[in-house]
Amino acid sequence: MKITRQWVRTGIAMALMCGAGAAIAQVKIGVTLSTTGPAASLGIPEKNTIALLPKEIGGKTVTYIVLDDASDTSKAVQNTRKLIDEDHVDAIIGSTVTPNSLAMLDPAAEGKTPVISLAASAAIIQPMDAKRAWAFKPPQNDSLMAEAIADYMARHGVKTVGFIGFSDAYGDSWNNVFAASAKAHNLKVVSNERFNRTDASVTGQVLKTMGANPDAVLIAGSGTPSALPAKALKERGYKGKIYQTHGVANNDFLRVCGKDCEGELLPAGPILVVDQLPDSNPVKKSSEAYKNAYEKAYGAGSVATFGGHAWDAGQMLQAAIPVALKTAQPGTPEFRTALRGALENLKELPVSHGIMNTTATDHNGLDQRARVIVQIVDGKWKLQND
């Protein structure tokens, strides 16, 4: 009996040790997304996509801890601290929008935890410094997309542009990068107006913009709030071309804006019009992989460009985790450091929005292969080839 009890005690001890070992070996990925609030139309497809990411990488179980930051900067910071201090995650995906992602930089750097933002602003990763060394992002830099817009405008006879942007970090970033691109293409920005994501009216901003008589108007916003100035411009009889940023590239925007956005132009990731891409496009295969996975889970026509950013964050981790595992085990500072190093050395990684080549100074790694120009035609996205 004593021997039997000893065997039982030994077995329990070994099981506990194995359990502890398994817990240590488990990779934990924290996620904070804007699944409610003004940015919900972006955050919901991102959350849906997280459910499609691999549950095992490099022989290790991967757990995703998903939180909602309600499109609120303070909540995003709170979630970040919880994921690092309480859940002890190895990396974080999020947040959805630029202000939240910028606010997360400090706690992520303090916790020495890699964070892969799903927001667009280059300010999240540039200029490179000690805290941005821990930040990465798969969405195209707004400067890459601003260049595409300015080039398209110039080639289609636009000389003057009115700017209506968010009155936050997203709008500020677009104001800066578009001003530089406009100057390079001999475009003159004749007005600069701002609005809040939660505003119910932008009549004043639209009237001032129209008073400057621009050939075209660029609305620098994201998600469904960007429909507000587009609708107001149409209601007031503006006849020039209206451009949006890649921040509106989802079907919720089309639904909210309706016929008022007919003819609008914007730069977007190839995933938005993957079915229209020629077979020679280098991104078509990787874009189709995401589209097929998402629509298998959520239905035909449900794929969204913002969900693609979450998918691409998952692809980055799928490539980087096996490399980091050669150096250290999950749950340790050494693993997080190794993971950060692997994330900044991705080479020719095909993702849904482009081909990624990251470096120590470029934590985005996308080039012109990550953008196309599309137009809203009959309530659908149409690839422009001119």
C-alpha positions, 0 to 999 in steps of 0.5 A, a space after each residue: 500500500 505504501 508503495 502504491 501511495 508513493 507511486 500515486 504521489 510521484 505520478 501526481 507530482 510528475 503530472 503537475 510538473 508536466 502541466 507547468 511545463 506545458 503552460 510555460 511552452 504555450 504561446 500567449 497572444 494578447 489582442 485588443 480591438 475596437 469591436 464597439 464604438 466608432 471604429 467597430 466596422 473595422 474591429 469586428 472583421 478583425 476579431 472574426 479573423 483572429 478566430 481563424 489564426 493557427 492554434 499551433 505554431 512551431 509545435 507550441 499551442 497558441 492561445 489568443 486572449 481577445 479584449 474590446 477597447 471600445 475605440 477608446 484610447 484609455 481602454 486600449 492602454 488598460 487592456 495592454 497593461 492587463 495583457 502584459 502584467 496579468 496575462 503575461 502574453 508573448 505579443 499583442 495584436 492591436 489596436 484597430 485605430 491610430 490614436 489607440 495604437 500610439 497610446 499603447 506604445 509606452 506600456 508595450 515598450 515598458 513591458 518589452 512586449 512586441 505589439 503588432 498594430 492594425 492601424 495605418 499611421 506611420 507614426 506608430 513605427 516611425 521615427 524608429 526609437 526605443 519604444 517603437 522598436 517593439 512596434 510593428 504593423 501590417 497595414 500600409 503606411 499612409 505615406 504609401 497610400 498618399 503617394 498613390 492618391 496624389 499620383 492618380 490625381 495628377 494623372 487625371 487633371 486635378 490641380 487643387 485639392 480640399 482636405 477634410 480629415 479627422 481631428 486626431 492623430 489619423 487626420 494629422 498624419 494624413 495631412 502631413 503625408 498628403 501635403 508632401 505627396 501633393 507638393 511632389 506632384 504639383 498639387 495645391 492644397 487649398 483648404 484644410 478642415 477637420 471633424 471628429 469621429 463622433 460628429 453628427 454634422 460637418 456642414 461648416 467644414 464642407 461649406 468652407 471646403 467648397 468655398 475654396 473651389 477645389 478640383 477634388 476633395 480628399 476625406 482623410 478618415 476611416 470607417 463609417 464616420 467618413 461617410 458623413 462629409 461625403 454625404 454632405 458634399 453631395 447634398 451641397 452639390 459639389 461636382 468635383 472628384 471625391 477621394 477617400 483613404 484606405 481607412 474606408 475599404 469595407 462593405 459597412 462604409 458602402 452600406 452607410 454611404 450608399 449612393 452618395 459615395 458613387 464614383 469616389 476613389 481610394 487606394 486599397 490593399 489588393 485583397 479588396 478586389 482580389 477577384 479582379 486582379 490578374 493572375 500575374 499579380 504577386 499578391 493574388 495567391 496570398 490574398 485569395 488564401 485569406 478571402 477563402 478562409 474568411 468566407 468559408 467561415 462567415 459567408 460569401 462576400 463577407 471578407 473585409 480589408 481590415 480583417 486582412 490586417 489581422 490575418 497578416 499579423 497572424 502570418 507575421 507571427 507564424 513566420 517569427 515564432 519558430 525562429 524565436 523558439 530556437 533561442 528561448 521558450 514562450 513566457 520569458 523575456 528572452 522569448 519576447 526579445 527573440 520574437 521582436 528580432 524575428 519580426 523585424 527580419 521577415 523576408 518576402 513574406 506573402 500576406 493578404 495585402 502585399 509582400 513583406 520585407 521588414 528590417 530594423 528600421 522598417 517595421 512595416 515592410 510593404 511596397 507598391 505591391 501592397 496598393 491598388 486604386 479602386 472606385 465605387 461603381 454601382 455600390 461595389 469596388 472596381 479596380 482601376 487600371 489607368 
